[in-house]
Amino acid sequence: MADSVAPSEEILALDRDCTTLSRHVLQQLQSFSADAQDVSALMNRIALAGKLIARRLSQAGLMAGALGFTGEVNVQGEEVKQMDAYSNDVFISVFKQSGLVCRLVSEEMDEIYHIPENCPLGRYTLLYDPIDGSSNVDININVGSVFAIRQQEGDDLDGSGQDLLQSGRKQIGAGYILYGPSTMLIYSLGTGVHAFVLDPSLGEFVLASENIKIPKHGAVYSVNEGNFWQWDEPYRNYIRYMHRHEGYTARYSGAMVGDLHRLLFQGGVFLYPGTQKNPEGKLRTLYEAAPMAYLVEQAGGLASDGQQAILDVIPDQIHARTPVIIGSQADVELVQSFLSEPQE
């Protein structure tokens, strides 16, 4: 006969199952005010988008229109995948009638999406990458969604979103959803970093880890070494150093969400430097780099563009890009030490 579960263990398991995302958000804000209720509802809508995308991904090989390209090109000049388009539509559908946001900013939309006048308007702006690492979808490797929440400042009468062109420290919350063996939602509202796992039997994201702290140092470095000869010499010197010293291992999946999820729990560093062709790099500041920097700083790590903290970077347009060095404190500082060396 199998051993019965001790009562204390049953209580702990029940507490975990009862700590849903919405309950946890209100606990983090320590308030049941209208503002707190709005943020909780906003996080619930993000979670709903994640559930819909996770369902689609789980059936991607079984239905038409889930894999491959749409034939369109986005504002960054990248071919749009079917899942990119679907996931972007999911976020729009989830928030359009929510009364929680006034605008949506996405990698897949050239312009800011303003909630139509016949729909209820909120005070928040959601910025997101609907599918990070979409090239992985067709081969069934981890992908994710990245999001940031900002509060509208001013009236934005011309619809240009100038108030969004501020530092990442204006974010009131950020996170990502990882679609893998399990679907996980990681978020922060400025009070630590917390992880939730989607329980399919409940249809809820339930608490898995609270107050996550990234290790001060890790063995992993994540970078696309295929760009080695396009980088500035300090980055090449850093990689040569890693090759010469034991104790380091390279892990790069092609999806920032997957790579940073590993680093958040195991430590290390993720790099996406600028290249000779694209000196600003590939990652977008507002809805990729800044949300991840927000999370990593909340977890005790560092995030830099090579010259300053990513959260201090002020973009000049909504799709502006930035180089990225992000992860454990010691590992980011090691990369920066190579960047600060005088060049001949």
KEFIDO-971180 format. One record per residue (C-alpha): residue number from 1; x, y, z. Coordinates in pm, whole numbers, always signed. Layout:
<zalums>
<zalum NUM <X Y Z>>;
...
</zalums>
This chain:
<zalums>
<zalum 1 <+0 +0 +0>>;
<zalum 2 <+135 +341 -92>>;
<zalum 3 <+220 +576 +193>>;
<zalum 4 <-53 +832 +255>>;
<zalum 5 <+31 +1199 +218>>;
<zalum 6 <+94 +1368 +551>>;
<zalum 7 <-173 +1626 +645>>;
<zalum 8 <+85 +1907 +647>>;
<zalum 9 <+187 +1816 +292>>;
<zalum 10 <-176 +1815 +185>>;
<zalum 11 <-220 +2164 +328>>;
<zalum 12 <+91 +2291 +150>>;
<zalum 13 <-29 +2145 -180>>;
<zalum 14 <-373 +2299 -130>>;
<zalum 15 <-223 +2639 -47>>;
<zalum 16 <-19 +2619 -366>>;
<zalum 17 <-322 +2531 -578>>;
<zalum 18 <-522 +2811 -417>>;
<zalum 19 <-255 +3072 -480>>;
<zalum 20 <-368 +3167 -826>>;
<zalum 21 <-218 +3451 -1025>>;
<zalum 22 <-497 +3699 -947>>;
<zalum 23 <-479 +3627 -574>>;
<zalum 24 <-101 +3659 -578>>;
<zalum 25 <-109 +3995 -758>>;
<zalum 26 <-341 +4143 -496>>;
<zalum 27 <-115 +4007 -222>>;
<zalum 28 <+188 +4166 -388>>;
<zalum 29 <+14 +4503 -416>>;
<zalum 30 <-113 +4469 -57>>;
<zalum 31 <-432 +4637 -163>>;
<zalum 32 <-783 +4577 -286>>;
<zalum 33 <-813 +4928 -429>>;
<zalum 34 <-954 +4997 -775>>;
<zalum 35 <-600 +5035 -912>>;
<zalum 36 <-493 +4701 -764>>;
<zalum 37 <-805 +4534 -901>>;
<zalum 38 <-722 +4674 -1246>>;
<zalum 39 <-367 +4541 -1239>>;
<zalum 40 <-492 +4203 -1119>>;
<zalum 41 <-747 +4194 -1400>>;
<zalum 42 <-482 +4300 -1650>>;
<zalum 43 <-254 +4014 -1541>>;
<zalum 44 <-549 +3776 -1570>>;
<zalum 45 <-603 +3887 -1931>>;
<zalum 46 <-234 +3830 -2006>>;
<zalum 47 <-271 +3483 -1854>>;
<zalum 48 <-576 +3417 -2073>>;
<zalum 49 <-374 +3513 -2382>>;
<zalum 50 <-105 +3271 -2268>>;
<zalum 51 <-357 +2989 -2228>>;
<zalum 52 <-496 +3046 -2577>>;
<zalum 53 <-150 +3054 -2733>>;
<zalum 54 <-39 +2746 -2538>>;
<zalum 55 <-346 +2558 -2664>>;
<zalum 56 <-271 +2655 -3023>>;
<zalum 57 <+93 +2553 -2991>>;
<zalum 58 <-2 +2215 -2845>>;
<zalum 59 <-206 +2146 -3158>>;
<zalum 60 <+28 +2317 -3407>>;
<zalum 61 <+112 +2002 -3600>>;
<zalum 62 <-253 +1896 -3622>>;
<zalum 63 <-428 +2201 -3764>>;
<zalum 64 <-397 +2415 -4074>>;
<zalum 65 <-261 +2769 -4046>>;
<zalum 66 <-47 +2710 -3737>>;
<zalum 67 <+294 +2642 -3892>>;
<zalum 68 <+495 +2817 -4160>>;
<zalum 69 <+492 +3176 -4289>>;
<zalum 70 <+208 +3412 -4374>>;
<zalum 71 <+397 +3566 -4666>>;
<zalum 72 <+401 +3907 -4498>>;
<zalum 73 <+697 +4106 -4360>>;
<zalum 74 <+679 +4303 -4035>>;
<zalum 75 <+815 +4650 -3959>>;
<zalum 76 <+1155 +4500 -3871>>;
<zalum 77 <+1184 +4342 -4217>>;
<zalum 78 <+1130 +3991 -4078>>;
<zalum 79 <+903 +3732 -4236>>;
<zalum 80 <+590 +3682 -4029>>;
<zalum 81 <+514 +3330 -3908>>;
<zalum 82 <+162 +3199 -3878>>;
<zalum 83 <+196 +3179 -3499>>;
<zalum 84 <+325 +3538 -3485>>;
<zalum 85 <+9 +3662 -3653>>;
<zalum 86 <-223 +3437 -3452>>;
<zalum 87 <-62 +3529 -3118>>;
<zalum 88 <-76 +3900 -3195>>;
<zalum 89 <-447 +3866 -3278>>;
<zalum 90 <-498 +3684 -2947>>;
<zalum 91 <-360 +3975 -2745>>;
<zalum 92 <-575 +4223 -2938>>;
<zalum 93 <-889 +4013 -2891>>;
<zalum 94 <-822 +3959 -2521>>;
<zalum 95 <-770 +4329 -2447>>;
<zalum 96 <-990 +4508 -2700>>;
<zalum 97 <-1307 +4492 -2488>>;
<zalum 98 <-1135 +4463 -2148>>;
<zalum 99 <-1159 +4829 -2046>>;
<zalum 100 <-809 +4795 -1901>>;
<zalum 101 <-580 +4936 -2172>>;
<zalum 102 <-582 +5230 -2408>>;
<zalum 103 <-306 +5109 -2642>>;
<zalum 104 <-118 +4798 -2750>>;
<zalum 105 <+238 +4801 -2885>>;
<zalum 106 <+362 +4485 -3054>>;
<zalum 107 <+654 +4363 -3261>>;
<zalum 108 <+402 +4254 -3524>>;
<zalum 109 <+234 +4593 -3571>>;
<zalum 110 <+398 +4885 -3750>>;
<zalum 111 <+197 +5140 -3554>>;
<zalum 112 <+51 +5162 -3207>>;
<zalum 113 <-287 +4989 -3184>>;
<zalum 114 <-532 +5228 -3018>>;
<zalum 115 <-841 +5078 -2863>>;
<zalum 116 <-1139 +5185 -3080>>;
<zalum 117 <-1361 +5464 -2949>>;
<zalum 118 <-1663 +5233 -2928>>;
<zalum 119 <-1473 +5012 -2678>>;
<zalum 120 <-1410 +5088 -2310>>;
<zalum 121 <-1073 +5251 -2247>>;
<zalum 122 <-827 +5192 -1964>>;
<zalum 123 <-524 +5384 -1839>>;
<zalum 124 <-261 +5122 -1917>>;
<zalum 125 <-50 +5037 -2219>>;
<zalum 126 <+53 +4679 -2290>>;
<zalum 127 <+375 +4631 -2485>>;
<zalum 128 <+452 +4278 -2599>>;
<zalum 129 <+631 +4038 -2827>>;
<zalum 130 <+356 +3782 -2895>>;
<zalum 131 <+594 +3501 -2991>>;
<zalum 132 <+962 +3533 -2908>>;
<zalum 133 <+1170 +3279 -3101>>;
<zalum 134 <+897 +3205 -3354>>;
<zalum 135 <+1150 +3034 -3583>>;
<zalum 136 <+1144 +2753 -3324>>;
<zalum 137 <+771 +2685 -3361>>;
<zalum 138 <+797 +2465 -3669>>;
<zalum 139 <+1052 +2239 -3498>>;
<zalum 140 <+871 +2220 -3162>>;
<zalum 141 <+1132 +2397 -2949>>;
<zalum 142 <+1056 +2638 -2661>>;
<zalum 143 <+912 +2978 -2748>>;
<zalum 144 <+758 +3250 -2533>>;
<zalum 145 <+565 +3574 -2504>>;
<zalum 146 <+718 +3885 -2344>>;
<zalum 147 <+513 +4168 -2194>>;
<zalum 148 <+548 +4501 -2017>>;
<zalum 149 <+287 +4723 -1855>>;
<zalum 150 <+306 +5101 -1851>>;
<zalum 151 <+62 +5366 -1737>>;
<zalum 152 <-39 +5630 -1989>>;
<zalum 153 <+105 +5973 -1919>>;
<zalum 154 <-77 +6264 -2081>>;
<zalum 155 <-351 +6249 -2341>>;
<zalum 156 <-153 +6119 -2642>>;
<zalum 157 <-371 +6341 -2862>>;
<zalum 158 <-172 +6276 -3180>>;
<zalum 159 <-152 +5901 -3119>>;
<zalum 160 <+227 +5896 -3148>>;
<zalum 161 <+287 +5744 -2805>>;
<zalum 162 <+563 +5991 -2718>>;
<zalum 163 <+510 +5919 -2349>>;
<zalum 164 <+626 +5562 -2414>>;
<zalum 165 <+970 +5684 -2524>>;
<zalum 166 <+1101 +5688 -2169>>;
<zalum 167 <+1329 +5463 -1971>>;
<zalum 168 <+1232 +5113 -1868>>;
<zalum 169 <+1204 +5231 -1510>>;
<zalum 170 <+861 +5364 -1608>>;
<zalum 171 <+735 +5005 -1634>>;
<zalum 172 <+496 +4914 -1355>>;
<zalum 173 <+523 +4545 -1433>>;
<zalum 174 <+676 +4298 -1675>>;
<zalum 175 <+711 +3930 -1742>>;
<zalum 176 <+704 +3646 -1988>>;
<zalum 177 <+515 +3329 -2064>>;
<zalum 178 <+725 +3024 -2153>>;
<zalum 179 <+563 +2756 -2369>>;
<zalum 180 <+750 +2433 -2305>>;
<zalum 181 <+693 +2095 -2137>>;
<zalum 182 <+477 +2303 -1905>>;
<zalum 183 <+347 +2655 -1962>>;
<zalum 184 <+495 +2900 -1712>>;
<zalum 185 <+424 +3265 -1640>>;
<zalum 186 <+697 +3470 -1471>>;
<zalum 187 <+615 +3821 -1358>>;
<zalum 188 <+715 +4112 -1138>>;
<zalum 189 <+532 +4423 -1025>>;
<zalum 190 <+841 +4565 -857>>;
<zalum 191 <+817 +4336 -552>>;
<zalum 192 <+1032 +4044 -658>>;
<zalum 193 <+1003 +3784 -934>>;
<zalum 194 <+747 +3507 -912>>;
<zalum 195 <+680 +3196 -1121>>;
<zalum 196 <+349 +3026 -1198>>;
<zalum 197 <+275 +2700 -1378>>;
<zalum 198 <-40 +2641 -1580>>;
<zalum 199 <-231 +2351 -1425>>;
<zalum 200 <-442 +2211 -1712>>;
<zalum 201 <-672 +2029 -1472>>;
<zalum 202 <-767 +2358 -1305>>;
<zalum 203 <-724 +2588 -1603>>;
<zalum 204 <-530 +2820 -1371>>;
<zalum 205 <-178 +2945 -1330>>;
<zalum 206 <-77 +2837 -980>>;
<zalum 207 <+221 +2952 -777>>;
<zalum 208 <+544 +2755 -825>>;
<zalum 209 <+822 +2983 -691>>;
<zalum 210 <+827 +3315 -510>>;
<zalum 211 <+1098 +3579 -481>>;
<zalum 212 <+1332 +3413 -730>>;
<zalum 213 <+1695 +3522 -700>>;
<zalum 214 <+1931 +3472 -990>>;
<zalum 215 <+2265 +3319 -880>>;
<zalum 216 <+2553 +3568 -859>>;
<zalum 217 <+2745 +3355 -1110>>;
<zalum 218 <+2660 +3077 -1350>>;
<zalum 219 <+2844 +2850 -1592>>;
<zalum 220 <+2625 +2920 -1895>>;
<zalum 221 <+2676 +3185 -2161>>;
<zalum 222 <+2409 +3224 -2430>>;
<zalum 223 <+2503 +3397 -2754>>;
<zalum 224 <+2479 +3335 -3126>>;
<zalum 225 <+2846 +3270 -3205>>;
<zalum 226 <+2757 +3256 -3573>>;
<zalum 227 <+2784 +3638 -3560>>;
<zalum 228 <+3137 +3624 -3411>>;
<zalum 229 <+3315 +3804 -3697>>;
<zalum 230 <+3048 +4074 -3711>>;
<zalum 231 <+3105 +4185 -3350>>;
<zalum 232 <+3341 +4448 -3217>>;
<zalum 233 <+3672 +4311 -3094>>;
<zalum 234 <+3591 +4333 -2717>>;
<zalum 235 <+3304 +4087 -2761>>;
<zalum 236 <+3528 +3852 -2960>>;
<zalum 237 <+3791 +3875 -2684>>;
<zalum 238 <+3528 +3781 -2427>>;
<zalum 239 <+3431 +3469 -2627>>;
<zalum 240 <+3797 +3374 -2670>>;
<zalum 241 <+3833 +3402 -2292>>;
<zalum 242 <+3535 +3168 -2242>>;
<zalum 243 <+3686 +2917 -2484>>;
<zalum 244 <+4019 +2914 -2297>>;
<zalum 245 <+3881 +2871 -1945>>;
<zalum 246 <+3719 +2562 -1800>>;
<zalum 247 <+3389 +2570 -1620>>;
<zalum 248 <+3183 +2745 -1888>>;
<zalum 249 <+2932 +2601 -2129>>;
<zalum 250 <+2747 +2754 -2425>>;
<zalum 251 <+2368 +2721 -2448>>;
<zalum 252 <+2176 +2912 -2715>>;
<zalum 253 <+1824 +2822 -2828>>;
<zalum 254 <+1729 +3111 -3057>>;
<zalum 255 <+1454 +3223 -2817>>;
<zalum 256 <+1550 +3481 -2556>>;
<zalum 257 <+1268 +3371 -2327>>;
<zalum 258 <+1400 +3014 -2308>>;
<zalum 259 <+1761 +3120 -2261>>;
<zalum 260 <+1682 +3378 -1992>>;
<zalum 261 <+1448 +3140 -1812>>;
<zalum 262 <+1744 +2904 -1770>>;
<zalum 263 <+1968 +3185 -1648>>;
<zalum 264 <+1709 +3312 -1402>>;
<zalum 265 <+1721 +2981 -1217>>;
<zalum 266 <+2076 +2861 -1289>>;
<zalum 267 <+2276 +3179 -1348>>;
<zalum 268 <+2497 +3289 -1636>>;
<zalum 269 <+2478 +3553 -1904>>;
<zalum 270 <+2285 +3617 -2226>>;
<zalum 271 <+2433 +3841 -2495>>;
<zalum 272 <+2298 +3990 -2814>>;
<zalum 273 <+2561 +4246 -2922>>;
<zalum 274 <+2532 +4485 -3211>>;
<zalum 275 <+2699 +4387 -3537>>;
<zalum 276 <+2878 +4578 -3809>>;
<zalum 277 <+2558 +4573 -4014>>;
<zalum 278 <+2323 +4639 -3722>>;
<zalum 279 <+2516 +4823 -3449>>;
<zalum 280 <+2205 +4851 -3232>>;
<zalum 281 <+2157 +4474 -3232>>;
<zalum 282 <+1833 +4287 -3296>>;
<zalum 283 <+1634 +4304 -2973>>;
<zalum 284 <+1371 +4575 -2933>>;
<zalum 285 <+1400 +4796 -2629>>;
<zalum 286 <+1039 +4853 -2526>>;
<zalum 287 <+891 +4505 -2549>>;
<zalum 288 <+1190 +4267 -2534>>;
<zalum 289 <+1497 +4411 -2362>>;
<zalum 290 <+1335 +4641 -2104>>;
<zalum 291 <+1083 +4383 -1970>>;
<zalum 292 <+1356 +4122 -1932>>;
<zalum 293 <+1590 +4376 -1771>>;
<zalum 294 <+1313 +4466 -1526>>;
<zalum 295 <+1276 +4102 -1424>>;
<zalum 296 <+1648 +4033 -1397>>;
<zalum 297 <+1716 +4343 -1187>>;
<zalum 298 <+1426 +4246 -958>>;
<zalum 299 <+1592 +3905 -921>>;
<zalum 300 <+1928 +4062 -827>>;
<zalum 301 <+2100 +4045 -1166>>;
<zalum 302 <+2223 +4306 -1412>>;
<zalum 303 <+2119 +4415 -1760>>;
<zalum 304 <+2334 +4644 -1974>>;
<zalum 305 <+2362 +4766 -2332>>;
<zalum 306 <+2739 +4777 -2287>>;
<zalum 307 <+2742 +5139 -2173>>;
<zalum 308 <+2451 +5182 -1935>>;
<zalum 309 <+2176 +4987 -1764>>;
<zalum 310 <+1909 +4880 -2013>>;
<zalum 311 <+1643 +5024 -1784>>;
<zalum 312 <+1807 +5367 -1835>>;
<zalum 313 <+1799 +5344 -2215>>;
<zalum 314 <+1557 +5592 -2372>>;
<zalum 315 <+1438 +5470 -2715>>;
<zalum 316 <+1384 +5718 -2997>>;
<zalum 317 <+1092 +5525 -3148>>;
<zalum 318 <+863 +5242 -3043>>;
<zalum 319 <+1054 +4976 -3239>>;
<zalum 320 <+1404 +5095 -3139>>;
<zalum 321 <+1663 +4826 -3077>>;
<zalum 322 <+1942 +4789 -2826>>;
<zalum 323 <+2242 +4561 -2764>>;
<zalum 324 <+2184 +4334 -2463>>;
<zalum 325 <+2408 +4187 -2191>>;
<zalum 326 <+2189 +4038 -1919>>;
<zalum 327 <+2211 +3782 -1641>>;
<zalum 328 <+2405 +3714 -1321>>;
<zalum 329 <+2589 +4007 -1169>>;
<zalum 330 <+2939 +3856 -1186>>;
<zalum 331 <+2893 +3732 -1542>>;
<zalum 332 <+2760 +4063 -1677>>;
<zalum 333 <+3044 +4244 -1504>>;
<zalum 334 <+3294 +4008 -1668>>;
<zalum 335 <+3160 +4098 -2014>>;
<zalum 336 <+3171 +4467 -1925>>;
<zalum 337 <+3534 +4436 -1817>>;
<zalum 338 <+3625 +4341 -2173>>;
<zalum 339 <+3422 +4630 -2314>>;
<zalum 340 <+3600 +4879 -2090>>;
<zalum 341 <+3950 +4772 -2194>>;
<zalum 342 <+4133 +5035 -2403>>;
<zalum 343 <+4141 +4946 -2773>>;
<zalum 344 <+4456 +4977 -2979>>;
</zalums>
